Amino acid sequence: MSFLSYLRVETGRIFRSRIFWLAAVLTLCAPIAGYLFYFPATLNHESSIGLWIANPALAGTFGGTVLFALLTLYELDRVYRKEMASLTDTIVSTLMLSSSRTLSLLLAAAAAVVCAAVLYLPYTLYRTGALWDGGYYLFAYLGLMLPTVWSGILLAAALYQFTRRVELSAVLLTALVLLSMSQYVSDQFLLRWINPLVPWCSDYFGNLRVIQTGLYSRLLWLLLSASLWLLSLPAIRKYGYGLGRSFLKGCRKIYLPFTAFVLIGCGFGMYLCQPFINHSQMEYASFSSHPMSTEPKLTIDEVEITCKPNVMTGTQQGTATYKIFNLEKEDVVETFIMNCGYTIDKVTANGETIPYTDLNNDLNFEKQIEVTIPPGYVTLVMEYSGMPQVWNGLRGSLTGTVFSPEFISLEMCDFYPYHSFIEHGKLELTLPEKLIPISNWVDIEVNLISENTDGTRTWELEPPRGGYFGNLYAAEYIALETETENISAVFYCPKKQQAAMEEVNIQQILADVLEYCSAHYGTPPFAEEGKLRLIEAGIPAMMGGYAVDQTSIMSENTFYEKIYTASAETANSPEIMIHEIVHQWWGLGKNLYDDNTASNGWSSEGLTTYTTYRIIKEKYGEEYAKEHCVDVWQSQADYLKNNFYFRYPEYLDRLPEQYAARVRGSVDSIMMYSVVPLKILKAEKLVGGEEKMDEILKGLFTNQNLNPITYADFLDACGLTEEALELD
């Protein structure tokens, strides 16, 4: 009989097996856990795509993989358990029989996964409604669940064929599952073989990065599990030999170990050369660690950049043309900074190719490029391309610059190889016609210059700050206007979200926050010059939000409809949105730091968080504000007080880098967002109540544009000492 004949027989037998049908039915039930209690994709962002597609599919992935791995052990051990191996080995090749059994299990698993996808399709369509994403649905079940189940079958088969013991194989498989679920690999998408990393799902801004990393990791584990399975085939016992002699005899079929080692090499190559995460240190470093020249030996009169993002692959191609005057009489090696994921394709000076060096010294989001520039007037042209990479410190959240059909973000050094001494810059950016770019800097105009015949548009940016283009976001935006007595604002949200935002009256909610801050602290300087801009950005670009002069940028989870339709009793409020708008009053970070910020936590976040609490208290009531603000701050402060590494920071240096970075980041966050607000709340009680504190803060707000507000300034305004505000 041929291999196909054996495969047909084994497949028919599998589909007649009661044990298979039990495993298949349980696999069909596994996604229900994603509706009830297993929510890996919505821990940070409760989107409809995450709730009704990703969570069920991930639950099905885990459950189906475990079930079919156990089924594999059961099926492969059947002939030995029933003492039929001596008979079957005389009739058919053990290699052919084992291969046909494993392949039949792979086909059976594929049938079960496809049935699961079909079974949950009507309910998913009903729950997601207008937010239905067919591509993501196929990715979740056929791109995540199916390859993972296949990997589980191959790993289980390989372990059994090496050990020939069901209990030992089950123990080893359990160890692999526990390792994949452990905190040691929780933020490493390539090492999570049974629980793919899906930290967020977006309803409005696309999910290209999660799809890319998910498919990449599934392919990696298919290669590794297939290679291990191929390597285990020669280890199948025969002729009464043990593992060693059976393996040596089996390796005479040289194509088995050869193919296995090729697949292993491909898998490790994928692991080492993954294009998504950079190799920077885990802890955020000051930009001074990548310093530019303080005394430039050349003058860069202008730079003209042409950028063409490829939204289907998440990559970008660009050309930067610099007009340079080298003041020296010899070649000068000058440093440029660009995103870690970009590579320089070519550098020319006055048409001649010149040398350059990619230092590959990843730091935060950037790396350095050294270019040798000849003397005199030079037209320097750099051609570059690549995929923007996620900073290693954010690898668990996969957040950062992204190009996708629904959303594009460009931040800092993502535009082009940047240099700090550029007199004038101009950028041409070609995007799909539905995407509208908006800069986070109000004085950077984004002008449409051409409608192209290929379904794209070309936009032009010309910043007043030399070659610095700020951050740029592009989506299918619409503008919702908000007017108050003292301030006007415009909110940019995705077109698909317009009806939902109008239904919850988002403009009135925005107006309430603006009016509160204006009444209590005064009117910001920009109110007389223009409008406050509120920009909703995709989760890949950021988590939470940030603010700059006259612009507040917030992530998609800030505007999830459930938050705005909830009442105080349902314990939801738009805190992130309020927080980022309040930043327009409190320093935008730069004016509320002092030399002791690292130790006392004083920054703009403290006053902003306190003001957010006051607004929530007024809108939702004192009980709600206490439970969801003050009590949370107190629990965080108590945690910090009991934290060993906070009390003995010298021991942090003995921890591995990634854990030390987490601890330091957690301490800094708690100090700024919990400890300082608690101190301000304590000061409020000591100075005589909320009205008195409002007077003090109004005075500080009036003066902060002239002088930074330090912690000492706050204490002086309150008439208190530092010791008086120490927490119990």
N, C-alpha and C positions, 0 to 999 in steps of 0.2 A: 504494500500500500504506500501511496505517496504521502508526503507531509500534509497536503491539503485534505487528503482522505482522513487522516488521523485528526486533523483540526476539526473537520466536519463532525466526526464522531464525538470528540470531546466536547465540542460546543453544544451538540444536541443533548449529551448527558448532563452537562452543567445546567441547561435550561429545564431539565426534568428533575433536578435535585431540589428537595424540599429545603435543604439548608441554604441553597442559593436564593430561593424565593423569600426565605426569612430575612436574609441579609439585604435583599433588594427592597423589601417592604420597609425594613427599618431605615434603609438609606433614603427612601422616599419620605419617611417621617422626620428625618434628622433636621431639615430646614425649619421645622416648626420651632425648634429651640431658638432660632434667630429672631422669631417673633416674640418669644416669651421671656428669655433670660440671657441669651448670648449676644452681646452687642459690641463686638470689636470695632466695627466701622463707624460707630456713632458716639464714641467716648468723648470726643471734642466738638462734634458738630452733628446735630440731629437732623440731617437732611432726609428728604423722602427717598432719594436713591439709596442712601445708606440703610434706612429703616426697612424698606420693602424689597430691596434687591440684594445689597451687599451682605447684610447680617444673615438672612436666611441661607444665602449661597455659601457663606463661610462656615455656618453651622453644618450645612450639608457636606461641605468639604472635609471637615474634621470627622464627623460621624461616619460618612461613607468610606473614608480612607481606613479608619480603624476596623470597620465591619468587613471590608473586602480583604484587608490584610489578614484578619483572622480566618476568613473563608479560604484564603490561599493556603495557609498552614494546614487547615483541615483537609483540603483537597489533595495537596501534595503528600500528606502523610497517609492518605487512605489506603493505598496499595500496600504500604508497609504495615499499617495497623491491622489490615485484614490478611496479612501474610501472602499477598499475591505477587510480590515483587519478583520472586524467583521464577514464576511462570511468565510474567509479562516481559522480563528481561530476555527470555529466550525467543520471544516472538518479535519484538520490536526494539529498536535502538533506544536506550535510556535517554539519550540526548534528544531524539525526535519526540519521544513520549513526553518528557518534561517540558520541552518547548511548546508542544501543542496544548498541553494543559495550561501553561501560563498564558499563552496567547488567547485561549478560549476564555480565561478569566478576565483578560483585558477587554475582550469583546463584550462579555456579559456586563462588566462595569460600565462600559460606554452606553450600553442599552439602558441601564438603570439611571445613569446621569441624564441622558436625553429624556427619559420618562419624567424625571424630577423637574426638568426645565419646562416640559410641556404641562405637567400637572399644576405648577404654581403660576403659570403664565396668566390665566384669567384673573386670579386674585391680585397679582402684581399690577396688571393693567388697571384694575379698579382702584387700587390704593394710590398709585402714582398719578393717575389722571393725565393732565396736560404735561406733567413733568416726566412722563415715560421716556426712557432711553433704551431703545432696542439694542444698540451696539453694546452698551454697558451690561445689559442683561445676558447677552451671548458671552461676553467676556467673563462674567461672574460664574456662569455654569460650565461653559465649554473651555474657557481660558484659565480658570482657577480650579474649579472642582474636579473636572475630568483629569487633567494632568496630575493633580495631587493624588487622586485615587489610583491612577496608574503607577505612580511612583511608590505608593504604599504596597501595591501588589508585587512589584518588581523587588523591592527591598525585602519583603517577607519571603518571597521565593528564594532570593539569594541567601538570606540568613538560614533558611531551612536546608538548602542544598549544601551549605558549608557545614552545618552542625548535625543535620539529620535527627534533630531533637525538637519537638514542638515546644516544650516548656522553655528550653533555653532560647529558642528563636523568639518566643513571645516576650521573654524578659529583655532581650536585646532590643526588640522593637519598642517595648515600653520605654526603655532608656532613651531611645532616639526621640520618641514623642515628648517625653518630659523635658529633654534638652531643648527641643524646639519651642516648648511652651514656657521655658524658664526666663528669668530676668536677664540672664547672661547674654542672650541673643535677641531680646525683645525689640531692640532698636536696629537690628541688622536684617534687612529684607532678604538677603541671600541665604541666611542660615535658618530661616523659618520654613522648614520643608512641609509641615502639615498644617500650619496656620499662617497663610500668606499675610504679609503686612499690608493692611488697608487702613491707614490712620484717619482717613476722611473720605467723604464723597460729596461732590458738588452737584447741586440741582441746576445751576445757571451758568457756571463757568467752565464746564468740562472736567474730565478726569483723565487726561492723557498721561500724566506722570504716573499715576497709580496703575493704569493699564500697562504702560511700558515696563515698569518695574515688576509688576505681577507676572506678565508673560515672560520676562527675562528670567526671573527666579524659577518659574515652573519649567522652562526649557533647561536651565542648569540642573535641576534635580532629576528631570527625566534622563539627561545624559549620564549623571552620576549613578542613578539607580539602575539604568540599563547596563552601564559598564560593570557594575558590581554583579548584576545577574549573569551577564555573559561570562564573567570571570568565575562564577560559581558553577557553571555548567560542567566544566571538566572535573569538578569536585564531587559530582554525583557518584555514589558508591557502586562498584561493579566488580565482578569476578571474585567477590569475597574480600576485596582489598579495603583498607582503611582510607582515611582522607588523603594522606600523603601520596601513596602509590596510585590511588584513583586519579588524583589531580595531575600527577606527572604523566600518566597514560593519556588522560584527556587532553593535555596540552599538546599532544602530537597533532591534533587538529589546530594547526598554528593560527588559523584565521580567528579562533575564539579569543585567545589572549591578546592577539594583535589588535583586533577590533575593540576589545575592552580597554586597552591602554590608550588607543586613539581617542575613545570617548572620554576617558578620564582626563586626558590632556586637554581636550576641548572644554570640559567642565571647569578645570582649574584655570584655563585661559580666560574663560568667561568671568570667573570669580576675581581674578587679578586685574582684568582690564575692563571691569564694569564702568560704563560712562556716566552714571547718574550721581554718585557721591564723590566729593573731592577728598583729598588726603590731608586736610588741615588738622590741626590739633582740635580736641573737643571743646576746650574752654575758649571763649571769645577773647581775642587779643586786640589791643589798641591798634588803630591804623598806623600809628607811628612805627610799628614793627616793620612796615613796608614803606620806609620814608622815601620821599622824592628829594631831589637835589635842592638844598637851601640856597645855593648860589649857582644858578644855572649858567652853563657855558654856551648856551644857545638860546635863541629867541624863536618861539613858534608863533608866527603872525596869525595863522588861522588853520583850521582843520575842517574839511568837508567829508562827511560820512554818508555812505549809501548802505542801508541795511535792508535785507530781504529775508525775513523769517519764513521758514517752512513750517507751516502749522500742522502738517500731517505727520512729520517726523520729529517735531520739537527741536529743530536745529535752526541755525542762522548762518547766512553768508553775508559778508560785508567787506567794504573797501573804505579805508580811511586815507585821505590825502592831506598831508601836512605841508605848509609853507614855512620853511625853517631857514634861519640864518645862523650858521655856526661861527661864533666869534673867535674861535681858536684857529691857528694855522695848520692844524693837524686833525686827524680823525678823533672824534669824541664818542665814547660809549655812553649812551643815554638810556635811562630806564623808563619803561612804560608799564602800566598796570592794566590787566584785563581779567575777565572771568576765568576760573580754573578750567572750565570745560572747553574753552576755545583753543584752537591751534593756529599758528601763523602759517599760511600757505606760501606766501612770497613777500619779500620786501625789496623795493627798488628805490634808488636815489638818482634822480635825473635820468630815469630809464634804465639804469644799470643795476643789476642784482647785487645786493650788499649783504654781509654776514649779520646774523642775529643769533641770540641764544635764549631759548626758553628755559628759565631757571627751575621751573616746576616746583617752586617753593610755596606751595599752597598755604595760605593764611586767611582764615575766615572765608570770604567768598572769592578771593583774588590771588593772582600770582604775578610775578614780574617777568618782563621781556627786556633783554638788553639788545640794543641796536647800535651798530657802528655807523656814525654819521660823518661823511666827509666835510671838509671846511667849505665856507662860502655859502652862497644861496643854494638851497637844496629843496627840491620837490620830492618829498618822501611819501611813498605809497605802500601801505600795508594791506594785504589781502588776508582775511581770516575767516574761520568757519568753526562750527562745532555746536555742541549741546551745552547750555548753561548747567553747571553742576550744583547740587545741593551742598551747603556747608556741612561738614562732618558732624558738627555739633547738633544739627537738626535732622540727622539721618532717620531718626525714629518717626518724625512727622512728615518727612518728604516735602518740606515747604521751601520755596525759593523761586527764583525766576523760572518762568515757563512760557513756552509757545504752544498754543493749541488752537483748534478751529473756533473755539468759543471765547478764548481769553488769552491775552498776551501781557506780560509784565517785563519791563526793562528797568533795572535798578543799578545805579552807581556805575560800576565798571562793566556792565553787561552790554553797553552800546558799542564800544570800540576800545582799542588800546589807548588808555587814558594817560594824559600827562597834565600836571598841575599848572604849568606855565604856558597856557594857550591863551592868546589874546582874544580870539574870536572863533566861534564854532557854528557850524550849520549841519543839520542832519536831514537826510531824505529817507523816509521809512515807507516801504511798500507793504500794504496789508490787504487781506481779503476785504471786499467792499463793505461788508456788514459791520466790520469792526471800526469803532470810533475811538481814536486815541485821546487821552486826557493826561496832562502833566500834573504832578503834585505841586509844582511851583506856579503861582498865579501869574508871574511875570514872564513865563515861557509860553508864547503863543504857538498853537498847533494849527497850521493852515493847510487846507487841501489845495494841492497844486495840479493834480491831474487825475482823470478817470481813465483807467487803462482798459484795453480791449479783452484782457484775460481774466476779468472779474475781480480786479484789484484796484486799489486807489493808492496814490502816492501823496504822503504828507510831508510837510516841512516844519522843522523846529529850529529856532534861532535864539539861543538863550543869551541873557545879558551877562552871565557869569563865565565868560571865556568858553571853555570846552565842557563845562559841567551842565548836564542835561536833567539833573534831578532824577526822579522816578517817573516812569510813564506806564499807564495802564490802558489797555484797549479791549473793548467788548462791544456788544450791541446795546449801547447805552441810550437811555432816554433821560431827560431832565425834568425834575419835579420842583417847582418854585415854592418857596416858603417866605412869607412876609411877616415881620413883627414891627412893633413901633420903632425900635431902634436898630434892628439888624435884618438884613435880607440874606437868604440862603438858597442854594440850589443843590438838590440831591440827585446824583447820577446813579441810576440803578439799571439792571438789565431789563430789556424790553419784555421778556417773558415774565418778569416779576411785577410789572406795572399794575396789573389788576389787583394782585394780592396786597400791594402796598397802599393802593388807593382805598381798598376795602377796610383796612385797619386805620386809615386816616393818618398815615405816617407824617404828613406835613404838619398836622396839628401837634403830634408828639414832638417833632423837632422844634416847633415854635415854643412849646412849653418849656423846653430846656433852655432855649436861647433867652426867653423872657425871664426865667428864674435867675440865671447868671447875671444878666444885665441889671436886674432890680437889686440884687444883693451885693454885687461887686463893682458894677460900672460897665461901660461900653468899651469893647476893644478898639484899638486905634483904626483897624481896617474898616470899621462899620461906616465911616464917612466916605471911604474910597471905593468900596466895592462889596461884593457878596461873599459870604462864607461858602466854601465849596465842600460838600460831603460826597465822597466817592466810595462806592461799594466795590471791593476787589475780590478776586477769587481766592479760595483757600490755599492753593499752591503758592501764592505770592506771600501770604502772611497768615498768622493766627492772631486774632484779636484786632489790633489796629495801631495806628500811630497818628501823630499830628505834626504839621509844620505851619508856618505863618499862613493864616487865612484858608487852610485846607485841612480837613480831617479825613483820613482814609480808614475804612473799616472793612473787615472781612465778611464773607457771606453769612456766617453763623450769627452775626450781629442782627441780621434782618430776617431771621427765620420767623415765619408768620405766627407760629404758636406762641412766641414770646409776646407779641403785641396784642393777640386776642385773649391772652390770659388775664385773669383778675388777681387781686392780691391773695385771694384764698387759694389759688392754684400755684402760688409760689413761683411766678415767672415775672421778670421785668427786663427791659432793654438796657441792662447795666453797661454793657460794653459800648453801645452807641452813646449813652449819656457820658460815659467816662471820656471818650475821645473828643466829644464836643467841648467838654469842660476844659480840656487841655488848651483850648484857645484862650482861656483866661489864666491858666496857671503854667506859664513858663515854657511850654513845649520842650521841656527837658533842660534847655540850655541855661535858663535863668534861675533855676532853683537847685543847682548843685553847689557844693562847697568842698573845701579840701578834705573834710572829714566824712564825705558821703559814704565811702567804703565801710566806715565803722558805725556811723549813726543812721544810715539809710535815708538821709534827707535828700529829697529830689522833688521834682514836680509831681511824681506819682502819689506822694502822700497827700498833698492838698487836693489833688484831683480826685483821689479815692474818697476822701472825706466829703468833698462837695457832692460827689455822686450819691453817697449815703444820705446826705441831707435832702437831695431831690427825691430820692426813692422814698424816704420817710414821709415827705409831704404828699407824694402821689399815691403811695400804697399803704401808708400807716406806720405807726411806731413799732408795732409788734412784728410786722413783716420785715422792716428795716433792721431791727435788732437781730432777728433770726438769721437773715441772709447776708448781713454785713458785719455787725458788731460781734456776734457769736462766732462767725467764721474767722474774723481777725484774731479773736481771743484764742481760739483753738490752734491757730497757726503760731501765735506767739508762745503758747504753752508748749507746743511741739518743739519750737526753736530753743526754748529755755531748757528742755530736757535732752536736746540733741548733743551727743557726746562730742562731735566734731566742732560744734559751735562753741562749746565750752573749752575745748582743747584743740584749737585750729592747727597746732604744730603737727598733729598726727595725720592731717590731710595729705601731706607730702608722701606718706607711706602707702597711700592707696593708688591703685592703677589710675591712669589719667582720666578715663571716661567716668569713673565713679567719683573721683575728686572734683571733676568739672560739674557733675550733677549736684554734688553737695554744695559747692560754692554758689552755683546758680540758684539753688533752692534757698540758701541763706539770704542772698542778696534780694531775691524776690519777696521773701517774707518780711525782711526789714523794710522794704519800700512800700509794699502793698498792705501790710498788716500792722507792723509795729508802729510806724510813723502815724498812720491814721488813728491808732489807739491813743498815742500821745497827744494828738490834736484834740481828740474827743475828751481826754482828761483835762487839757488846757481849757477847753470850752466850759467845763464845770467849774474850774478854779477861777476863771475871769468873770463868771456871773451869768452864763447861759448863752444860748444861740445868738440872740440879738447883739450882745456885746462882741461875740466872736465874729459876727458878720461885719461889724464896724472895724475891727482889727484887720480882717482880711481885705476889706475894701481899701483901707489905707495902704496895705502892702501891695495890692494890685495896682494902685495908682502909681506907685513908685518903682515897680519892677522893671518897667521899660527903660528906666534910667540906671538902676543899679540892681545887680543880681540879689535875690533874697536868700540869705544864708540861714542856717538854723539859729544862729545867734541873733539875727534880725528878728526872726519870729519870736524868740524868747523875750527879747527886749520889748517888742510891741505888746506882748502879753504881760510884761512885768513879772516874769517867772524865771527860775533858774533851771538849769539842765537836770539837777537832782530832783526837782519838784515833779518832773514829768516821767521819772523812771517808773516802769511798770512793776507791779507787785509780783 
